[in-house]
């Protein structure tokens, strides 16, 4: 005799599955269960439940039919709800405003947390882009980590590692600016970089070619805002600008769209550079391995494990560094998506390009997230308590409904509808609070988040899950009191 599959799981399958599909699906799942139960009945039960959940798809669901009696009941419950709302306005307002405040706080915190974790993930190759970091150990054993690396590591990685598709390097050389005729644009958000940076990081070029050949030491690639400041409505590509104190006569190669707000770097300009043609002192330093100035980027080939690079680190260090230099340049890879929340351990180095979004810590972001959950849990518990007290006061109403033929299920469904109405109104009020106080929140959080980013697909799914959880939990207790 074969063991029977879990009773309630099987009933659930029979409840939601279309009659035309049920026999085949149920037969296959039961057969699988019987085979698995020979080895382990416990594991077979869990796997049967998981298999049933996987079949819970739109194509397998029974058509939902709502008869007139149910629709009339729902309309009646909604009328009763608003009638009670008018009679007990204070009670309902306290409940709904408490929930709305909890929802609004949760929405703000979810958006903040989502924004923190999404910094720099907009790049199309973000799963293969890494920033090179270096660990330096002093003679007395002190360890420091830097994002400014040896100036020539980018070249060694590209030449010696077949796993590497492309490398690039960039550097910041102090405050500067751009000058075109009488127009001067002071600029601190820039980088001198190899042109390969455009093969790794995403820049949406809207005019010109960032990889075009140019005369001189530097070619200029700028964002739309900078081009508008310097050239107005004139075509920027092909114009010649000066970098006072650095370079005279640099050609504008291309213009790109302003970088997304979720980018750590907000470069106004990228100076595509021929580092070997810089003035003699600079050129010699740029070509030195025993140096620390460049931010080095690595693009790995498809399906390459970054540990494969670090596994061959010692061989590369032995090839390019003297023995006493190696302990200062023990490099490792940092995914670009981890840069914002995984860089608090780094020491500052002068030549690094400036980040527009200060580095943060995942522990801090997780604590903020837990605070959001705590607030909505407190708001939900407060709603449950107040609703339970109110349900006790409605014993006369429940008794009259029972005398007139209402079942316990109908009484509980009534409380479910009323709870849904309160939560729905609270949710709408929360959206209004988000719109009203969005400016103050952004100022407090030091963020630039668009209104639509508060309601992205992932955030809406999480909000819906919280809404449903509160709806279920806050319906059960009052409904039990009311129906008794």
Helices and strands as residue ranges (DSSP letters): H 7-16, H 19-39, H 41-54, G 58-60, H 68-87, H 89-117, E 129-137, E 143-146, E 148-149, H 153-160, E 164-171, E 176-180, E 183-187, E 190-193, H 197-200, E 205-208, E 218-223, H 224-231, E 240-243, E 247-256, E 269-273, G 275-277, H 280-286, E 294-300, H 307-311, H 313-320, H 323-326, E 330-335, G 336-338, E 346-347, H 362-392, H 395-403, H 408-445, G 451-455, H 457-483
